[in-house]
Amino acid sequence: MHPDSTPRDLGPLAHARRVAIIPARYQSSRLPGKVLAEIAGRPMIEHVYRRAAASPAVDAVVVATDDERVRRAVEAFGGRAVMTRADHASGSDRAAEVAASLSCDLVINVQGDEPLLSSETIAEAVAPLEADPSIPMGTLCRRLDRADEFASPHVVKVVTDARGFALYFSRAPIPYARGAAGGFDARRAFKHIGLYVYRRAFLLELARLPQTPLEQAESLEQLRAIEHGFRVRVVETSHDSIGVDTPSDLDRVRRLAAPSLPA
């Protein structure tokens, strides 16, 4: 859980101001090796990498992995990857290990299993932290328009205060609208998009903190920040993203993926 401060030779990456770090484990309980699954003729991790690199809010991109197969795949398409420990509790903890060797201002944690992520969403998430130095962490949400997604534990929901800061994230249907069918009210239901922006110093601090009860109960890493009393700015976006957790998710992404990628 603690960021590893072992020095690394990261070349130009070490001096970039806004770095996208893509945590990418090979092992997955439901779909092992998914980050290397072929989509439109290329591995999933390449789709994620190129979409992150195409964002104007990103100065450099690196994959953080604990598996040589992932590292070799990234380097094969010209990307940069670094090896990390295998015992991290979350993707943000893995990103913190790499961030400890950087001098950047912002770390953008891009999920390695979301190959359809829109590059524009990264800029949307970064904007509040660029505008307000008091915000330590940011993420995204999208309005839900389907009751089945609202009820699904595979779709993480978020509720915010009047200023756009997260009150809670949950796999349960929140907020529950009394009187509405199934408790679903499309005016108030938001899906969490799992992209995070951290100030580097805050990410290192967060990774040193113990996991929290709600984080462990919901298996949602962002709850650690809230439980320890930190603010998380949530930006509404019109862009959706599909996390690949199951074979059916992978089939859906393969149907939707364009054959071309950002250069």
Secondary structure, 3 states (H helix, E strand, C coil): CCCCCCCCCCHHHHHCCEEEEEEECCCCCCCCCHHHCEECCEEHHHHHHHHHHCCCCCCEEEEEECCHHHHHHHHHCCCCEEECCCCCCCHHHHHHHHHCCCCCCEEEECCCCCCCCCHHHHHHHHHHHHHCCCCCEEEEEEECCCHHHHHCCCCCEEEECCCCEEEEEECCCCCCCCCCHHHCCCCCCEEEEEEEEEEHHHHHHHHHCCCCHHHHHHCCCCHHHHHCCCCCEEEECCCCCCCCCCHHHHHHHHHHCCCCCCC
